[in-house]
C-alpha cells in the first residue's frame, strides 16, 4: 500500500468516526476529527482543473458553529472533507479510468 492509499484509508476512517460522532451529537469529537482530516489531506487534492470553493464552506461552518448550530457546522465540514477526498481519488485515478463517484466536485 502506497502513501496515497494509506491517506485515503485514513480519511475514510476519519469520516466514519465523524459520522458516528454526529449521530451521537459529540460535536467536539466531530470537529476535531474533521479538522484533522482536512489538515491531513492538505492541498494534495488540488489539480490544475480543480475549482475549489470549499474554503468558503469552512467559513460558513465556523459561522454555523458560532451561532450554536453544531449539526449544520458538522455537516458542512464533513462535506468539505468528503469532497476533497473525492477530488484526491479522482486526481490519482489512471488516465481514462471512469470516476468512482457521480458527486459533483466542489
Secondary structure as UniProt FT lines:
FT   HELIX           3..23
FT   TURN            24..25
FT   HELIX           27..41
FT   TURN            42..45
FT   TURN            48..49
FT   HELIX           54..66
FT   TURN            67..68
FT   HELIX           70..92
FT   TURN            95..96
//
